Amino acid sequence: MSVLRFVLGDQLTRGLSALRDLDPKRDVVLMVEVADEATYVPHHPQKIVFILSAMRHFAETLRKEGIAVDYVKLDDPKNTGSFSGELQRAVKRHKPQGVAMTEPGEWRVLQMMQDWRETLPVPLTIHDDDRFIASLEEFAQWAQGRKQLRMEYFYRDMRKKTSFLMEGDDPIGGAWNFDSENRKALPRNHQPPKRKRFSADTVTQDVIALVKKRFKAHYGAVEPFSWAVTRPDALKALDDFIAQGMASFGDYQDAMQAGAPFLYHSLISPYLNVGLLTAHEVCARVDRLAREEKIPLNAAEGFIRQIIGWREYVRGLYWLKMPDYAQGNALGAERDLPEFFWTGETDMNCLRQCIGDTLQNAYAHHIQRLMVIGNFALLAGLDPKAVQAWFLAVYADAFEWVELPNVAGMALFSDGGVMASKPYAASGAYIDRMSDYCQGCVYSPKEKTGPKACPFNYLYWDFLDRNADRLSRNPRMGMPYKNLRGMDEARRKAIARDAKRFLASLA
């Protein structure tokens, strides 16, 4: 039986379930570059280059194995521009007896697949995506009957399932997490290591030229492009993290520094999310090194928690709650996205640094995303759908299954507390403590109100005031609301005045 095996751009794993029983003598692998997928949000040019170049390299790897690959490039004159159109054309070309796919990472693509079952002239088989530690069924079973879906408890179950950093039923080191040790600010004048980046080969250069031509209107720098686009280079990136970043990752994973976008972070999330690396293999390696006492336990635990804890958890939550989850707006936020989200041109240095890093590299680390950009969007009451679309567009590692829960649940609290027990709202003091951004800013985190005050300071209290009906009964918000109620009338009026003036300027 001949099977057409349709592989998507985030499924570049040789052990993919749809490829596992492939017969090179009969089967054909279909891979397509389509305009719809590059433009349903205005993806960062580097993100488009990364995915298309990685796809082309993966196709060549399959061909070297003797596998027939039908690869449709973006600039093919006959390209219909959609998954549906290209699949229909390929079925006509190859006349297979069936089509096989691995389940997608996004709800909208799953809806396409369900339609294909009705419209294709041959059967479509959709395999589970077993590259993850927890299946969707396993997560649904874990969630069933729970009043609160907190990541910490799911993470502990994943530790037990995988035995990562475990001694029998107990965590190595006697604690499930070492988060309290992982919140250090960088020392003054700290010099982080130079991280390994990759030069563009001829395949990538061709894609860069294509993207420059086709996506001129998309925000973000296409060059210099320095992401890995093959599995061997992704493994080198992992090697570099372990050699250069891992020892200090635990201590400084929440730190930020102007002009240093990478610091000690792994930089492997794009490779995990398109399949060049797998979650199990990278965690197994870190687990082994921690057991051999070659890397600090707090760093190993923090890294493994991000992958088998957060990454697995947000995927499970996404599929459990979609499609309604994408519509959440529990705080009634409706303000338009400011233009500086697309340009980085703002007087607020922290936002200028984080958005600038994003536009330059299609990357910012998790605290830049959550506690600077996300925190601002929360405090300013920006429309959740607009913020979600922005995060999905600008980061090389962003796919809706991972982006949406992190933005809706963690950054914006627009899910009303499904993920987080309280909003991750913070004033300028947090940014001042965890970064050097405030040193280069026209605003002062020490000033609470007035023209020189850090906008995060008065926006924080204005956010609490605006949302008192929704949040004041939250037990974890008791102290902030007690402090708000204790403010004198003059200060509350100054906060309201400054917030109104600033928010009006965003238009």
C-alpha positions as CSV (number, residue, x, y, z in Angstrom):
1,M,0.0,0.0,0.0
2,S,1.5,3.4,-1.0
3,V,1.2,6.2,1.5
4,L,1.7,9.9,1.0
5,R,3.2,11.1,4.3
6,F,2.6,14.8,4.9
7,V,5.2,16.4,7.2
8,L,4.7,19.9,8.5
9,G,7.3,22.6,9.2
10,D,7.3,21.9,13.0
11,Q,7.6,18.1,12.6
12,L,11.3,17.9,11.4
13,T,12.0,14.8,13.5
14,R,13.2,11.5,11.8
15,G,11.4,9.5,14.4
16,L,8.1,11.3,13.8
17,S,5.1,9.0,14.2
18,A,4.0,9.6,10.6
19,L,7.4,8.5,9.3
20,R,8.0,5.5,11.5
21,D,6.7,2.7,9.3
22,L,7.6,4.4,6.0
23,D,8.4,2.1,3.1
24,P,11.0,3.8,0.9
25,K,10.0,1.7,-2.1
26,R,6.4,2.8,-2.1
27,D,5.9,5.9,0.0
28,V,6.4,9.6,-0.7
29,V,7.0,12.3,1.9
30,L,5.2,15.6,1.1
31,M,6.6,18.9,2.4
32,V,5.2,22.2,1.3
33,E,6.0,25.9,1.9
34,V,2.8,27.9,1.7
35,A,2.0,31.6,1.9
36,D,-0.9,31.0,4.3
37,E,1.4,29.7,7.0
38,A,3.8,32.6,6.6
39,T,1.1,35.3,6.7
40,Y,-1.8,34.4,9.0
41,V,0.1,36.6,11.4
42,P,3.0,38.7,10.1
43,H,5.8,36.3,11.2
44,H,9.2,37.7,11.9
45,P,11.4,37.3,8.8
46,Q,14.0,35.3,10.7
47,K,11.2,32.9,11.9
48,I,10.2,32.3,8.3
49,V,13.8,31.8,7.2
50,F,14.4,29.4,10.1
51,I,11.4,27.2,9.4
52,L,11.8,27.1,5.6
53,S,15.5,26.5,5.7
54,A,15.1,23.8,8.3
55,M,12.4,22.2,6.2
56,R,14.7,22.2,3.1
57,H,17.6,20.7,5.0
58,F,15.3,18.0,6.5
59,A,14.0,17.1,3.1
60,E,17.6,16.7,1.9
61,T,18.4,14.4,4.8
62,L,15.4,12.2,3.9
63,R,16.5,12.1,0.3
64,K,20.0,10.9,1.3
65,E,18.3,7.9,3.0
66,G,16.8,7.0,-0.3
67,I,13.3,8.4,0.6
68,A,11.3,10.0,-2.1
69,V,10.4,13.6,-1.1
70,D,7.9,15.8,-3.0
71,Y,8.9,19.3,-1.9
72,V,6.9,22.3,-3.0
73,K,8.8,25.6,-2.6
74,L,7.1,28.9,-1.8
75,D,8.0,30.4,-5.2
76,D,6.8,27.5,-7.3
77,P,4.4,29.0,-9.9
78,K,1.9,26.3,-9.3
79,N,1.9,26.6,-5.5
80,T,-1.7,27.2,-4.3
81,G,-0.5,28.9,-1.1
82,S,-2.4,26.6,1.3
83,F,-2.0,23.3,3.0
84,S,-5.3,22.1,1.6
85,G,-4.5,23.1,-2.0
86,E,-1.1,21.5,-2.0
87,L,-2.3,18.2,-0.4
88,Q,-5.0,17.9,-3.0
89,R,-2.5,18.5,-5.8
90,A,-0.1,16.0,-4.3
91,V,-2.8,13.3,-4.1
92,K,-3.5,13.8,-7.8
93,R,0.2,13.6,-8.7
94,H,1.0,10.4,-6.7
95,K,-2.4,8.7,-6.5
96,P,-1.6,7.1,-3.1
97,Q,-3.8,4.6,-1.4
98,G,-3.7,6.7,1.8
99,V,-2.4,9.8,3.5
100,A,-0.6,9.7,6.9
101,M,0.1,12.7,9.1
102,T,1.2,13.4,12.7
103,E,-1.3,15.5,14.7
104,P,-0.5,19.2,14.4
105,G,0.5,21.7,17.1
106,E,-2.3,24.2,16.4
107,W,-6.0,24.0,16.6
108,R,-6.7,25.6,13.3
109,V,-4.5,23.0,11.5
110,L,-6.3,20.2,13.2
111,Q,-9.6,21.6,11.8
112,M,-8.1,21.5,8.3
113,M,-7.2,17.9,8.9
114,Q,-10.7,17.0,10.0
115,D,-11.9,18.6,6.8
116,W,-9.4,16.6,4.7
117,R,-10.9,13.4,6.0
118,E,-14.1,14.4,4.3
119,T,-12.6,15.9,1.1
120,L,-9.7,13.6,0.2
121,P,-10.4,10.7,-2.2
122,V,-8.3,8.4,0.0
123,P,-8.2,7.7,3.8
124,L,-6.3,10.0,6.1
125,T,-4.6,8.6,9.2
126,I,-3.6,11.0,11.9
127,H,-1.0,9.7,14.3
128,D,-0.4,10.9,17.9
129,D,2.6,13.2,18.3
130,D,4.6,11.1,20.7
131,R,7.6,13.4,20.8
132,F,6.2,14.8,24.0
133,I,6.5,13.3,27.4
134,A,2.8,13.4,28.2
135,S,0.1,12.4,25.7
136,L,-2.9,14.6,25.4
137,E,-5.0,11.8,26.9
138,E,-2.6,11.6,29.8
139,F,-2.9,15.3,30.5
140,A,-6.7,15.2,30.3
141,Q,-6.8,12.4,32.8
142,W,-4.5,14.3,35.1
143,A,-6.7,17.4,34.8
144,Q,-10.0,15.6,35.3
145,G,-11.7,16.5,38.6
146,R,-9.1,19.1,39.7
147,K,-10.3,22.5,40.8
148,Q,-7.0,24.1,39.9
149,L,-4.6,23.0,37.1
150,R,-1.3,24.1,38.7
151,M,1.9,23.3,36.8
152,E,3.8,22.3,39.9
153,Y,1.8,19.2,40.6
154,F,1.8,18.1,36.9
155,Y,5.6,18.7,36.9
156,R,6.1,16.3,39.9
157,D,4.2,13.6,38.0
158,M,6.4,14.1,35.0
159,R,9.5,13.8,37.1
160,K,8.2,10.5,38.5
161,K,7.3,9.3,35.0
162,T,10.7,10.1,33.5
163,S,12.8,9.5,36.6
164,F,14.7,12.7,35.8
165,L,16.5,14.0,38.9
166,M,14.8,11.3,41.0
167,E,16.0,8.8,43.5
168,G,13.2,6.3,43.6
169,D,10.1,8.3,44.6
170,D,12.1,11.2,46.0
171,P,13.6,14.2,44.2
172,I,17.4,14.4,44.2
173,G,18.5,17.1,46.7
174,G,15.3,16.7,48.8
175,A,13.3,19.4,47.0
176,W,11.1,19.4,43.9
177,N,12.3,22.8,42.7
178,F,15.1,25.3,43.6
179,D,13.3,28.3,42.3
180,S,14.3,30.4,45.3
181,E,17.9,30.0,44.3
182,N,17.3,31.0,40.7
183,R,16.4,34.7,41.0
184,K,19.7,36.4,41.3
185,A,20.5,39.6,39.5
186,L,23.7,39.8,37.5
187,P,26.7,41.4,39.2
188,R,27.5,44.9,38.2
189,N,29.5,45.2,34.9
190,H,29.0,41.4,34.3
191,Q,30.4,40.0,31.1
192,P,28.3,37.1,29.9
193,P,29.9,34.5,27.6
194,K,29.8,34.8,23.8
195,R,27.2,32.2,22.7
196,K,27.6,30.0,19.6
197,R,25.7,31.2,16.6
198,F,25.6,29.8,13.0
199,S,26.4,31.2,9.6
200,A,24.0,30.9,6.7
201,D,24.9,28.2,4.1
202,T,23.8,28.4,0.5
203,V,20.4,26.8,1.3
204,T,19.7,29.4,4.0
205,Q,21.0,32.2,1.8
206,D,18.5,31.3,-0.9
207,V,15.7,31.4,1.7
208,I,16.9,34.7,3.0
209,A,16.7,36.2,-0.5
210,L,13.2,34.7,-1.0
211,V,12.0,36.1,2.4
212,K,13.5,39.6,1.6
213,K,11.5,39.6,-1.7
214,R,8.2,38.2,-0.4
215,F,7.9,39.6,3.1
216,K,9.2,43.1,2.9
217,A,6.3,44.4,5.1
218,H,7.0,42.1,8.0
219,Y,8.7,43.7,11.0
220,G,12.0,42.4,12.2
221,A,15.6,42.1,10.8
222,V,16.2,39.2,8.5
223,E,19.9,39.5,8.9
224,P,22.3,38.7,10.4
225,F,20.6,35.3,10.6
226,S,22.4,33.0,13.0
227,W,20.0,30.2,14.0
228,A,20.9,26.5,13.4
229,V,18.8,24.9,10.7
230,T,19.9,21.3,10.9
231,R,19.9,18.6,13.6
232,P,23.8,18.4,13.8
233,D,23.9,22.2,14.4
234,A,21.1,22.1,16.9
235,L,23.1,19.5,18.8
236,K,26.1,21.9,18.7
237,A,23.9,24.6,20.1
238,L,22.9,22.3,23.0
239,D,26.6,21.5,23.5
240,D,27.4,25.3,23.7
241,F,24.6,25.8,26.3
242,I,26.0,23.0,28.5
243,A,29.5,24.3,28.1
244,Q,28.9,28.1,28.3
245,G,25.5,28.6,29.9
246,M,24.3,25.7,32.1
247,A,26.5,26.3,35.2
248,S,25.1,29.9,35.6
249,F,21.6,29.3,34.1
250,G,20.0,28.4,37.4
251,D,21.3,31.5,39.3
252,Y,20.7,34.0,36.5
253,Q,17.8,32.7,34.5
254,D,15.6,35.6,35.6
255,A,18.3,38.3,35.0
256,M,18.3,40.9,32.2
257,Q,21.2,43.0,30.9
258,A,21.2,45.7,28.2
259,G,22.9,44.6,25.0
260,A,23.0,40.9,26.2
261,P,19.9,39.2,24.8
262,F,21.1,35.6,25.3
263,L,23.0,35.6,28.6
264,Y,23.0,32.0,30.0
265,H,19.8,30.7,28.3
266,S,19.8,27.6,26.3
267,L,18.6,29.1,22.9
268,I,17.3,25.6,22.0
269,S,13.5,26.3,22.2
270,P,13.2,26.9,18.4
271,Y,14.9,23.5,17.8
272,L,12.7,21.7,20.3
273,N,9.5,23.3,18.8
274,V,10.3,22.3,15.2
275,G,11.6,18.9,16.1
276,L,15.4,19.2,15.5
277,L,15.8,18.2,19.1
278,T,13.5,16.2,21.4
279,A,12.5,17.0,24.9
280,H,13.5,13.6,26.3
281,E,17.0,13.6,24.8
282,V,18.0,17.0,26.1
283,C,16.6,16.4,29.6
284,A,18.2,13.0,29.7
285,R,21.6,14.5,29.0
286,V,21.2,17.2,31.6
287,D,20.0,14.6,34.1
288,R,23.1,12.5,33.5
289,L,25.4,15.5,34.0
290,A,23.7,16.5,37.2
291,R,24.0,13.0,38.6
292,E,27.7,13.1,37.7
293,E,27.9,16.4,39.6
294,K,29.2,18.2,36.5
295,I,26.5,20.8,36.6
296,P,24.8,22.5,39.6
297,L,21.6,20.8,40.7
298,N,19.6,24.1,40.8
299,A,20.5,24.8,37.2
300,A,19.7,21.2,36.0
301,E,16.3,21.3,37.9
302,G,15.4,24.7,36.5
303,F,16.2,23.7,33.0
304,I,14.3,20.3,33.2
305,R,11.3,22.1,34.9
306,Q,11.0,24.4,31.9
307,I,10.8,21.5,29.5
308,I,9.0,18.6,31.2
309,G,7.1,21.0,33.4
310,W,6.1,24.2,31.6
311,R,6.5,23.1,28.0
312,E,4.5,19.9,28.5
313,Y,2.0,21.6,30.8
314,V,1.1,24.5,28.4
315,R,0.6,22.0,25.5
316,G,-1.8,19.9,27.6
317,L,-3.6,23.0,28.7
318,Y,-3.9,24.4,25.2
319,W,-5.5,21.2,23.8
320,L,-7.7,20.7,26.9
321,K,-9.2,24.2,26.7
322,M,-9.3,25.1,23.0
323,P,-11.0,26.6,21.1
324,D,-12.6,28.7,23.8
325,Y,-9.3,29.4,25.5
326,A,-8.2,31.8,22.7
327,Q,-11.2,34.0,23.3
328,G,-10.6,34.7,27.0
329,N,-10.6,38.3,28.2
330,A,-11.3,38.0,31.9
331,L,-10.1,41.5,32.7
332,G,-12.0,43.2,29.9
333,A,-8.8,44.6,28.3
334,E,-9.4,46.4,25.0
335,R,-6.6,48.9,24.3
336,D,-4.9,48.7,20.9
337,L,-1.3,47.5,20.6
338,P,1.0,50.6,20.6
339,E,3.1,51.1,17.5
340,F,6.3,50.7,19.4
341,F,5.7,47.0,19.7
342,W,6.6,46.9,16.0
343,T,9.4,49.4,16.1
344,G,10.9,49.3,19.6
345,E,10.9,53.1,19.6
346,T,9.9,54.1,23.1
347,D,11.4,56.2,25.9
348,M,11.0,53.3,28.3
349,N,14.4,51.7,28.1
350,C,13.3,48.2,29.3
351,L,10.8,47.9,26.6
352,R,13.2,49.4,24.0
353,Q,15.8,46.8,25.0
354,C,13.4,43.8,25.0
355,I,11.4,44.7,21.9
356,G,14.7,45.7,20.2
357,D,16.2,42.3,21.0
358,T,13.1,40.7,19.7
359,L,13.1,42.5,16.4
360,Q,16.8,41.9,15.9
361,N,17.0,38.2,16.9
362,A,13.4,36.9,16.8
363,Y,14.2,36.0,20.4
364,A,13.9,37.3,23.9
365,H,14.2,35.1,27.1
366,H,11.3,34.3,29.3
367,I,11.6,37.1,31.8
368,Q,11.9,39.7,29.1
369,R,8.7,38.3,27.6
370,L,6.8,37.8,30.8
371,M,8.0,40.5,33.2
372,V,8.7,43.4,30.8
373,I,6.7,43.0,27.6
374,G,3.9,40.9,29.1
375,N,3.8,42.9,32.3
376,F,3.4,46.1,30.4
377,A,0.6,44.6,28.2
378,L,-1.2,43.5,31.4
379,L,-0.9,46.8,33.2
380,A,-1.8,48.9,30.1
381,G,-4.9,46.8,29.4
382,L,-3.9,45.8,25.9
383,D,-6.3,43.6,23.9
384,P,-5.4,40.0,24.6
385,K,-6.0,38.9,21.0
386,A,-3.6,41.6,19.7
387,V,-0.9,40.7,22.2
388,Q,-1.3,37.0,21.5
389,A,-0.9,37.6,17.7
390,W,2.2,39.8,18.3
391,F,3.9,37.1,20.5
392,L,3.0,34.5,17.9
393,A,4.4,36.6,15.1
394,V,7.8,37.8,16.5
395,Y,9.5,34.8,18.1
396,A,11.2,32.0,16.3
397,D,10.0,29.5,18.8
398,A,6.4,30.6,18.8
399,F,3.7,28.2,17.8
400,E,0.2,28.7,19.1
401,W,0.2,25.7,21.4
402,V,3.0,27.1,23.4
403,E,2.5,30.8,22.9
404,L,-1.2,31.1,23.7
405,P,-1.3,29.6,27.2
406,N,1.9,31.5,28.2
407,V,0.5,34.8,27.0
408,A,-3.2,34.4,28.0
409,G,-2.5,32.5,31.2
410,M,0.8,33.8,32.5
411,A,1.3,37.3,31.0
412,L,-2.2,38.7,30.7
413,F,-4.4,36.6,33.1
414,S,-7.0,36.8,30.4
415,D,-8.0,33.2,31.2
416,G,-9.2,34.3,34.6
417,G,-6.9,32.2,36.6
418,V,-7.0,28.8,34.8
419,M,-3.2,28.7,34.7
420,A,-1.9,31.2,37.3
421,S,-3.3,31.8,40.7
422,K,-2.8,35.6,40.4
423,P,-1.7,38.1,37.7
424,Y,2.0,38.5,37.2
425,A,1.9,42.2,37.7
426,A,4.9,44.2,38.9
427,S,6.1,47.7,39.3
428,G,9.3,49.2,38.1
429,A,11.1,48.0,41.2
430,Y,11.2,44.4,39.9
431,I,12.7,45.5,36.6
432,D,15.3,47.6,38.4
433,R,16.2,44.7,40.7
434,M,16.6,42.1,37.9
435,S,18.3,44.3,35.2
436,D,20.4,47.3,34.4
437,Y,17.7,48.7,32.1
438,C,16.7,51.5,34.5
439,Q,20.2,53.0,34.4
440,G,19.7,54.1,30.8
441,C,16.1,55.3,31.0
442,V,14.6,58.8,31.1
443,Y,12.3,57.5,33.8
444,S,13.2,56.6,37.4
445,P,11.9,53.5,39.2
446,K,12.4,55.5,42.5
447,E,9.8,58.1,41.4
448,K,6.3,56.9,42.0
449,T,4.3,59.7,40.3
450,G,5.0,62.7,38.1
451,P,6.6,63.1,34.7
452,K,9.9,61.4,35.6
453,A,8.3,58.4,37.3
454,C,8.6,55.0,35.8
455,P,5.3,54.3,34.1
456,F,5.3,50.8,35.5
457,N,4.9,52.3,39.0
458,Y,1.7,54.2,38.5
459,L,0.4,51.7,35.9
460,Y,0.7,49.0,38.5
461,W,-1.6,50.7,41.0
462,D,-3.9,51.9,38.3
463,F,-4.2,48.3,37.1
464,L,-5.2,47.2,40.6
465,D,-7.7,50.0,41.0
466,R,-9.3,49.4,37.5
467,N,-9.6,45.7,38.3
468,A,-10.6,45.8,42.0
469,D,-14.0,44.2,41.3
470,R,-12.3,41.3,39.6
471,L,-9.2,40.8,41.7
472,S,-9.5,42.2,45.2
473,R,-11.1,39.0,46.5
474,N,-8.1,36.9,45.2
475,P,-6.4,35.7,48.4
476,R,-2.9,36.2,46.8
477,M,-3.8,39.8,46.1
478,G,-4.7,40.7,49.6
479,M,-1.5,42.7,50.5
480,P,-1.4,44.8,47.3
481,Y,-5.1,45.8,47.8
482,K,-4.5,46.5,51.5
483,N,-1.7,48.9,50.4
484,L,-3.8,50.5,47.8
485,R,-6.6,51.1,50.3
486,G,-4.1,52.6,52.7
487,M,-2.9,55.3,50.2
488,D,-4.0,58.9,50.9
489,E,-6.3,60.5,48.5
490,A,-3.7,62.8,47.0
491,R,-1.5,60.0,45.9
492,R,-4.4,58.0,44.4
493,K,-5.4,61.0,42.4
494,A,-1.8,61.5,41.2
495,I,-1.7,57.8,40.1
496,A,-5.0,58.1,38.2
497,R,-3.8,61.3,36.6
498,D,-0.4,59.9,35.4
499,A,-1.9,56.7,34.2
500,K,-4.6,58.4,32.2
501,R,-2.1,60.7,30.6
502,F,0.3,57.9,29.8
503,L,-2.3,55.5,28.4
504,A,-3.8,58.3,26.3
505,S,-0.3,58.8,24.8
506,L,-0.2,55.2,23.6
507,A,-2.9,56.0,21.0
